[in-house]
Amino acid sequence: MPAIISGVLKNSIAEELDIKEGDILLSIDKQKLQDLIDYQFLCKNEIITIEIQKQNGQIEEIELEKDFDEDLGIIFESAVFDKVKPCLNNCIFCFVAQQPKGLRKTLYIKDDDYRLSYLQGTYITTTNLTERDKERIAKLHLGPFYISVHTTNPELRINMLKNPNAGKIMENLNWFKSQDIPFHAQIVLCPGYNDGIELKRTLDDLSNLGDALLSIAIVPVGITQFREQELKTVDKKIAEETIKISSKYKKVCCSDEFFLLAEKEIPEAKYYGNFSQLDDGVGSLRTLIDDFDSLNLPDKLNKKLSICFACSVAAKTAFEYICTKLNKIQNLNCSISPVKSTYWGKNITVAGLITSEDLINTIQNVDADFIVIPSIMLKPFSDIFLDGNSLDYVIKKSGKRLFVCNNNYSVSEVIEQIKNYT
């Protein structure tokens, strides 16, 4: 995959050079680029020569002078310009393997690429990490990385990931430690496999990794109705046990789902430290609630307004709290409509997996001036839902007015909309 340009920033060097969407960056200082890491590294010089292939096939060589570290303002189609390193595992809990046909093509890609982990925060297992990869990581001192550990028991990890290289996890983690390369660890908890005593062993082993280990996130396995292999879900008892075990270790946080399953209060902010694995659902509800509490709310509106939050089942308690507060505003009526997943099954409760049809079924009988949905329901930088339907499709089918909240951890945009009625 070449370094295809998908856009340029306004008032940037790229705009001044008339670089356009669809052009290709062939090289910087005669060096071809593997990925965005190469691009960022080679752009640091004050004088560079870039080679651009225009859409008509013409190749331009441009020498330019700029400030040190100044970016060219180029946006690429992908962060990886050569082939993405594929996942070589066959994990017992793999979500990709639990999907039916007919969804967006990108949802079926199983990557395990250290570059995407560094650049975008995706999780890697290290089973396909080569010596050449390690040499580059050490040379450029990349990091932090996000590593799916799951268990440090070699035999158990090989069984869970179905890959003989999976047993080398502590060897790889100790290598990161030896190079002062920081990383975050993730544990997908699968009852009957890596919970209980095995979880204690894993946390004991990880605790010996010192400052290189930045955080540990424990998340429950997600099981859809399309899964063929039987796997137990996390229930209240296991959730309570996991919270109790993890509470004895530093840097360890359970995801919000564990507290919901255990029917416990969402912890205060200090529990989550710096919220380093927020996108994995670790502290997202606390972030949402605390952000809401920091907002200035009007006392009353000049005319009546009704809004509805079409949230995930997992976020129900947070939005119940928010609506209780908002309903104290005179002339405002606020409600929630949690979207149940008939597509994936009852065990899937997060907003990022809500389909357009499940959303339509939930909101079609809702009476509100507008319905709020989080942008995480949509493909990034688009208006397309998981099942390929568009936002306009939902609006036409439901007959409702939708308001997309771009910040998934705040309702400040909604509050600003409400203030228009004051």
C-alpha positions, 0 to 999 in steps of 0.5 A: 500500500503506497503512502496515498494522501487523503487530504492536507491541512489548511495553511500547511506546507502541503497546501502551499505546495499544491499537494492534493488528495489522491497524490502519493508521497514516494520518498523523503530524502530518497528514502521510501516510507514504510509507515507514518513512523518513517514519515514523522522521523524523516520530517524532523530535518529543516531541509528535506526533499520530497518526491510526489506522484501526482494523480496524472502520474507525473512525478515532482521532486521538491526541496523545501526548507522548514522549521525543525519538527514542523509537519508538512500537513499531510493526512494519509489514507492509512498509517501503514504504507506497506502491508499491515502485519496480520494476526497469526493467532486463533484466539478462543475469544476473538471477536472477528471470528464471531461476526456474520458476513455482510458488515464493513470490510474493515471489521474482518481485518485481524491485525497484530501490528506493533506500528498501529499499537504505537500510532493508534493505541491498538492492542498487539499480542507480540506473537509475530514480533520479529527480531527486526521489529525489535531492532527498529523499536529499540533504535527509534525508542518507540512507545508506549505500546498496548499489549494483550497479555491475557495470561502469563502462564505459557501453556495457558496462553498457547491454549487461549491464543492457539499459537506456539509463540504465545508462550513467550509473553514474559520473555517479550515483556522483559525485553520491553523492560530491558529497553526502557520501552513503556507499555500498557497491558490488557487482560480479556477475562474468560471464565474457566481459563484466566480468571481466579488463581490464573488471574492472580498469577498473571498479576503477580508476574506483571507486577515484577515488570517495574516502571515499564508497565504503565497500566493493566486493564481487565475487560470481560470477554464479549460473546455474540450469538454468532459464536460457535465455540462455547465460552462462558460469560462473566457473571455477577460472582466472577465480576465480584471476584475479579474486582476483589483480586485486582484491588490488591495490585497497583496499576490495575483497573477493571473495566466499567462492565465489571462494576455494572455486572457486580452491581457496584457503584462506578469507582471515583476518578482516583481509581483510574489513575490517568485513564490510560485505557479509556477507549477500552471501557476503563473509566469511560462512565466516570469520565462522562459523569465527572465531565457532566458535573463540571458543566454549567447548566441553565435554570430554565428554558424559554420554551419547552424542549424534550430530548432523548439519549439513545445510549448503550445498555452499558451506559444506562446508569450514567445517563440516568444520572445525567437525565435526573439532573437535566430534568431539574431545568424548567421546561426541559424533559430528558429521557433515555432509551438504551439500545438493546442489541438484537443483532449481536445478542444480549451479551453485547452492551457497548455503543460501538457495536450498535447497528442502525436497525437496532437503533431504529427499533429503539427510537421509532416510538420515542417522542422527543424534539431530538435524539442524541447518539454518540459518534462511536456508533458511526465509522470514524470520520463518516456517517456509516453505521456498523451494518453499512447503513447511513445516518440519513437512512436512520433518519428517514426510516425512523422519522426522527431528528438525530443529534450526533455527539462527537465527544463520546466522553462528554455531553457538553455539545448537548448542553450547548444545544439546550442553551439555545432554548434559553 
